[in-house]
Structure formats: structure tokens, C-alpha cells
Amino acid sequence: MAAPGTDLTPATARRERTGWYFYDWANSAFSTTVLTVFLGPFLTTVTEIAAGCPLGTDDCTGRVHPFGITVAAGSFYPYVVSLSVLLTVFVLPIMGAIADRAPRKKPLLAGAAFLGAGATIAMVFVTGDRYLLGGLLFLIANIAFGAAVVVYNSFLPQLAAPDDRDKVSSRGWALGYLGGGLLLLANLIAVMLLSVDGDDQRTLDIARFCIVSAGVWWAVFTLIPLRWLKEHPAAGAATTRGNLLTDGFKQLGHTLRSLKAYPLTLFFLLAYLIYNDGIQTVIALAAQFGSEELDLEQSTLIVTILIVQFLAFGGALALGALAARIGARKTVLLSLALWLVVIVAAYWLPAGEPLPFMLLGAGIGIVLGGSQALSRSLFSQLIPQGKEGEYYGFYEISDKGTSWLGPLLFGLIFQLTNSYRLGIISLIVFFVVGGVLLAFVPIRRAITAVGNTPPRLL
């Protein structure tokens, strides 16, 4: 059964879905190899060199002066991340509005993906003290990454009927975790085989080429969805005249004004905003918690990251299968309950013992992919037909634009108590409040309110 408004046969639907899955495979390399592991330490080291600190300095107190602004070397990368989030919040809804107005989405996906991949590959030129070049390339890559995801997600309602979207979304997330994990594993093997103790320059060069490899992976595997996906323009898109950019701005304004007509969709977004912030905070701060509170070695943290990646592959498929039996919302609520178990277990982890931390990483992997994949498919049911790009732009803002709330709470608790354990346990509030709000969303009524047909199970 194809989605409303499509004419897919089973064979073409299967080919298109496979192509769609492969974009998750392609772009996850950026999330894992670049964002999670290599870029932060790499760009910080380059910035420290620019600040006058010798390579290998453990405690650099130097300053850099981008555009005349004095910045501590260790703060440059976090500031660039914050700036990229701010800019992304403005870019994503515009990209979604343009995607909905454009008669062809694939050129938009190609443009954003290849721009991001190209900026990542260009990191090969970030040598010596070129920290500003590295920061600029990261801004371009991260914003392009988010923009491409908006266009990519907007294909989902055209590729799967309401009853199939949980399965399709889960398979995409699963393949993404597998692809990202495989490249990360290959890069970590390269680090172990090629690094030389005491040769910090060699280590820095290896990290740079690992980052570049993610850009190459992203670009090459993006060719598969660009070849296998078909265009499914909205009813009004084919007749659009004029400048797509200005039309996109006008359409965004119209959507913002009309959002009040769908309060239940906004209610779901609020619930997602809260519990997803908890998820993103755990992911972002797990390594810091492991190193600072539990005194674990870097090798333990890296192995745990790999465990999370590969178990998230199976977890996404398993929770997707469970959603087919009990419904997506019930499965998401169950996953949030499991997240609570993970948080409580983290509070009681013993220091200096790698195995319990790795087991906790296994637990995160099992619930991580499923909770994210099913949230994406559930939201697809709450979008008015023809508005997929715009609404997924707002969805991504709920992901990207509020990711400072959890870290802020974590940081405040640590500042007041000097305890990472109390900081991590404070995140319970995000899962409890988000879960309660989600439980109170009348999903079936919300779906019919936007003119869609509810799936059999919710």
C-alpha cells in the first residue's frame, strides 16, 4: 500500500525506500566520526596552536582573536557549535518551505548534502593554525547537514502508508547507525595502527583524515538515494511560479500564522522537545560523565561509543517491530521508561570499572534508535499533506534549537553540588515531563485534525 497521492508499485516502492534508507547510512558518518569523536579535539588543538600553545600542551590558557573578539582557545569549538545551532534554527524552516514549494526535491537534497560533504572534505586544508577555516567549514557542514535532513525526512510520507511508516523510519535509523558505526570502527582501527606514542603531530594528521573520510563517505553514498528516489511533488508545487526562495519565505510566514489551527501537533512537538532534549543531553555528556566522574580511560569511552552504535541498529529494528504490535506511541512511552532506568543506573555506576559503563552503553543503544525513529514516523502522521518539509523543519528545530536546556540544567546542578551524579540524575525531569505530555496527546484526533488517516495501531 502506497502513501496517499503516490502511484508506487511494490517493486518501485521497495527500491525507493532502500534508496531513502541509504541517506541515513550516508549522513550518519558525519554525526559519529566528525561530531561525536574527532572534530572537537581536533579543532580545539588547532585553535590552541593558533593561541601559541605548543602541540601536546595539557593545559593551554592561550587566547585567539577571531574578528577582533578575544576567545579562550578551549572555548572556540563550543562557541562555534552554539553559533551553528543558532543559524540552523533560522535555516531549517526556510529549507522546509522551499522543499514544499519546489517541484523537485532531489536537487535540494543533493545541494545540501554535497555542500556539507564538501565542507567536511575541505577540512583537509585545516593545517597549522588555521582554526578560523576549520570553524567556518564546520558551520557550513553542520547547517547543510540539518537542511539536508529536513528534505530527506519530508520524503517519508510519500514513501509509506500510515501503517508502514514506523517500520520504514526504524529501518532508516537502523541502517544509519550501522553505517556510522562501521566507518567509525574503521577510523578507530586506523588511529590504533598508525598512531605513534609521543608524535602529537601525526595523531593530529590522522584525526584530520578521519574527518575527511566522513565527508567522502557522505558524498559517495548520497548518490544512491539521488538515483533511486523519485520525485513526488505536492499538488501545488508543480504550478509554483516565481522565485523559490522568496516564495519559501512567504509560505513560512503563512505556516507560522496557521499553526494555531493544529494545536495538537504543537502539543506533540512540545512533548518531543522536552524528552528529546533529555536524550540529546545524555548522548552529549555521557563521555564527560565517564571520564570525569567515573575515571574511565579514553579507550573505554571509544569502545562504549561503538557498542551504542551497533546496538542502536538492532534496537531500532526491535522497537520498530514492537510498534507494529502495540503502536508507535506506546512504544515511545515504553522507551522513555527504559531511559529512566538508564538514568537511574548511571547514578549508581561504580567509579573505575569499565564493564558497568559499557553495559549502560548497551542499554542506551537498545532504546536510542527506536525512540528517535518512532518519534519521526509518529510526527509524520501529524503533518498536513503538502507541508512535510516545513513541518519537519520545525521538528528539527525542536531537536537542534533547544539542545542547550539539558546541558544547562546539568551544568547548574554540577555548579551547585559539584557532583556529576546529581547532574545526570536531574535529567529524569525531561523524560518524566516529556512522557506525561506525550501520554496526554490525543494522537488519533490529532491525526484526523490535519486531514490524515490514522494507522490501525497507535
PyMOL commands that set and color helices and strands:
alter all, ss='L'
color gray80, all
select helices_A, chain A and resi 10-50+66-68+73-101+106-125+131-154+156-159+162-194+200-228+244-261+263-293+298-326+328-347+354-380+388-400+405-417+420-425+428-440+443-449
alter helices_A, ss='H'
color red, helices_A
select strands_A, chain A and resi 63-64+71-72
alter strands_A, ss='S'
color yellow, strands_A
deselect
rebuild
show_as cartoon
